């Protein structure tokens, strides 16, 4: 893999990308989200270095916090969470889900999330456990950590 050049500019732009204004979230009367999500590390650069992965996780957390502030004005039920994929950093994403006309799939449920998992030591300083729930689940293809604000309908409820 080629050397990762321009890190300073890349991460400056990544911090700018976490601003909610970058996302056209339609909260009008018909506004809904069917598993809407965004990947901040679309190319999987976090797979090359733990430091790069941590910076992307920080960006996902910042975006999530900003989206939650914006969702405070949303008057319909919603679910929102961050998913951190253990196998591929490019699959990390921030999600929003609401009742929607596409399917009767609200609230969304993910089977076998362990909400009493051991949080990896590398995330201790990034995640405020007083504000966030952390869960872990395995599928045949992936294992993922779920980070969700306390007070939001859990993905297993």
DRENZATOR-565841 format. One record per residue (C-alpha): residue in three letters; x, y, z. Coordinates in nm, 4 decimals. Example, Ala and Ser with C-alpha at 12.3 -4.5 7.8 and 13.67 -1.06 7.14 Angstrom:
BEGIN
ala | 1.2300 | -0.4500 | 0.7800
ser | 1.3670 | -0.1060 | 0.7140
This chain:
BEGIN
unk | 0.0000 | 0.0000 | 0.0000
unk | 0.1205 | 0.3493 | -0.0808
unk | 0.2360 | 0.5800 | 0.1950
unk | -0.0444 | 0.7913 | 0.3393
unk | 0.0545 | 1.1482 | 0.2524
unk | -0.1237 | 1.4676 | 0.3484
unk | -0.2511 | 1.3400 | 0.6834
unk | -0.2796 | 1.6855 | 0.8373
unk | -0.5003 | 1.8138 | 0.5553
unk | -0.6965 | 1.4865 | 0.5432
unk | -0.7845 | 1.4999 | 0.9144
unk | -0.8604 | 1.8745 | 0.9005
unk | -1.1112 | 1.7986 | 0.6234
unk | -1.2435 | 1.5026 | 0.8202
unk | -1.3139 | 1.7291 | 1.1191
unk | -1.5008 | 1.9662 | 0.8873
unk | -1.7026 | 1.6709 | 0.7533
unk | -1.8418 | 1.6013 | 1.1004
unk | -2.0404 | 1.9246 | 1.0933
unk | -2.4105 | 1.8461 | 1.0600
unk | -2.4453 | 2.1209 | 0.8008
unk | -2.2642 | 1.8871 | 0.5605
unk | -2.5647 | 1.6531 | 0.5685
unk | -2.9049 | 1.7367 | 0.4232
unk | -3.1227 | 1.5862 | 0.6959
unk | -3.4832 | 1.6520 | 0.5981
unk | -3.6812 | 1.6905 | 0.9192
unk | -3.9973 | 1.8109 | 0.7454
unk | -4.3399 | 1.6542 | 0.8007
unk | -4.2513 | 1.3690 | 0.5652
unk | -3.8913 | 1.3393 | 0.6866
unk | -3.7884 | 0.9816 | 0.7590
unk | -3.4735 | 0.7673 | 0.7598
unk | -3.4570 | 0.4028 | 0.6562
unk | -3.1227 | 0.2981 | 0.7966
unk | -2.9584 | 0.6179 | 0.6719
unk | -2.5874 | 0.6067 | 0.7407
unk | -2.2602 | 0.7672 | 0.6483
unk | -1.9070 | 0.6265 | 0.6427
unk | -1.6334 | 0.8744 | 0.7305
unk | -1.3530 | 0.6291 | 0.6458
unk | -1.5002 | 0.5129 | 0.3174
unk | -1.1651 | 0.3893 | 0.1820
unk | -1.0684 | 0.1978 | 0.4969
unk | -0.7581 | 0.4016 | 0.5793
unk | -0.8055 | 0.3061 | 0.9440
unk | -0.7085 | -0.0504 | 0.8523
unk | -0.3496 | 0.0636 | 0.7927
unk | -0.2793 | 0.2200 | 1.1314
unk | -0.4313 | 0.2230 | 1.4768
unk | -0.3658 | 0.5980 | 1.5082
unk | -0.5565 | 0.6622 | 1.1853
unk | -0.8396 | 0.4361 | 1.3043
unk | -0.8664 | 0.6272 | 1.6335
unk | -0.8903 | 0.9583 | 1.4484
unk | -1.1770 | 0.8198 | 1.2417
unk | -1.3515 | 0.6894 | 1.5536
unk | -1.3179 | 1.0363 | 1.7096
unk | -1.4731 | 1.1834 | 1.3954
unk | -1.7624 | 0.9337 | 1.4067
unk | -1.8242 | 1.0233 | 1.7719
unk | -1.8192 | 1.3962 | 1.6941
unk | -2.0608 | 1.3519 | 1.4038
unk | -2.2882 | 1.1359 | 1.6193
unk | -2.2965 | 1.4005 | 1.8919
unk | -2.3739 | 1.6710 | 1.6361
unk | -2.6496 | 1.4626 | 1.4776
unk | -2.8061 | 1.3961 | 1.8186
unk | -2.8228 | 1.7715 | 1.8801
unk | -2.9948 | 1.8138 | 1.5432
unk | -3.2301 | 1.5211 | 1.6163
unk | -3.3462 | 1.6965 | 1.9354
unk | -3.5672 | 1.9072 | 1.7071
unk | -3.7094 | 1.5982 | 1.5339
unk | -4.0554 | 1.5267 | 1.6752
unk | -4.0847 | 1.1618 | 1.5670
unk | -3.9353 | 0.8488 | 1.7240
unk | -3.5894 | 0.7571 | 1.6008
unk | -3.2927 | 0.5333 | 1.6619
unk | -2.9355 | 0.6454 | 1.6111
unk | -2.6085 | 0.4679 | 1.6700
unk | -2.2465 | 0.4231 | 1.5645
unk | -2.1292 | 0.0876 | 1.4357
unk | -1.7557 | 0.0066 | 1.4533
unk | -1.6639 | -0.2973 | 1.2481
unk | -1.3753 | -0.5059 | 1.3847
unk | -1.2711 | -0.6395 | 1.0441
unk | -1.2910 | -0.3299 | 0.8224
unk | -1.2667 | 0.0338 | 0.9302
unk | -1.4276 | 0.1328 | 0.6011
unk | -1.7547 | -0.0161 | 0.7268
unk | -1.7670 | 0.2045 | 1.0382
unk | -2.0684 | 0.4328 | 1.0169
unk | -2.3157 | 0.6579 | 1.1963
unk | -2.6811 | 0.5538 | 1.1512
unk | -3.0269 | 0.7106 | 1.1844
unk | -3.3441 | 0.5040 | 1.1571
unk | -3.7109 | 0.6070 | 1.1910
unk | -4.0515 | 0.4717 | 1.0969
unk | -4.0571 | 0.4885 | 0.7176
unk | -4.2742 | 0.4005 | 0.4172
unk | -4.0192 | 0.1513 | 0.2763
unk | -4.0738 | -0.1188 | 0.5374
unk | -4.2344 | -0.1879 | 0.8726
unk | -3.8954 | -0.2236 | 1.0402
unk | -3.9063 | 0.0282 | 1.3242
unk | -3.7753 | -0.0135 | 1.5812
unk | -3.4817 | -0.1881 | 1.4190
unk | -3.3544 | -0.4841 | 1.6177
unk | -3.0141 | -0.6468 | 1.5966
unk | -3.0029 | -0.9905 | 1.7507
unk | -2.7520 | -1.0939 | 2.0148
unk | -2.6075 | -0.7563 | 2.1115
unk | -2.4226 | -0.7924 | 2.4393
unk | -2.4717 | -0.4589 | 2.6182
unk | -2.2500 | -0.5786 | 2.9032
unk | -1.9422 | -0.6398 | 2.6888
unk | -1.5905 | -0.5445 | 2.7823
unk | -1.5097 | -0.2150 | 2.6131
unk | -1.1666 | -0.2335 | 2.4485
unk | -0.9029 | -0.0427 | 2.6397
unk | -0.8204 | 0.1622 | 2.3304
unk | -1.1704 | 0.3173 | 2.3428
unk | -1.1772 | 0.4025 | 2.7137
unk | -1.0590 | 0.7584 | 2.6676
unk | -1.2852 | 0.8174 | 2.3653
unk | -1.6183 | 0.6947 | 2.4999
unk | -1.7967 | 0.8579 | 2.7917
unk | -1.9659 | 0.5596 | 2.9553
unk | -2.1950 | 0.7950 | 3.1515
unk | -2.3427 | 0.9229 | 2.8236
unk | -2.3124 | 0.6215 | 2.5917
unk | -2.4054 | 0.2529 | 2.5872
unk | -2.1577 | 0.0160 | 2.4212
unk | -2.2591 | -0.3234 | 2.2890
unk | -2.0955 | -0.5973 | 2.0876
unk | -2.2370 | -0.8503 | 1.8435
unk | -2.1120 | -1.1185 | 1.6072
unk | -2.2490 | -1.2370 | 1.2758
unk | -2.1020 | -1.4914 | 1.0376
unk | -1.9365 | -1.2125 | 0.8396
unk | -1.8605 | -0.9428 | 1.0976
unk | -1.8163 | -0.8531 | 1.4589
unk | -1.9107 | -0.5006 | 1.5551
unk | -1.9287 | -0.2616 | 1.8451
unk | -2.2447 | -0.0551 | 1.8718
unk | -2.2274 | 0.2818 | 2.0453
unk | -2.5577 | 0.4430 | 2.1328
unk | -2.6545 | 0.7402 | 2.3466
unk | -2.8342 | 0.6594 | 2.6682
unk | -3.2037 | 0.7427 | 2.6437
unk | -3.2374 | 0.6365 | 2.2798
unk | -3.4365 | 0.3222 | 2.2020
unk | -3.1814 | 0.0401 | 2.2083
unk | -3.1427 | -0.1809 | 1.9039
unk | -3.2515 | -0.4831 | 2.1092
unk | -3.5637 | -0.3372 | 2.2730
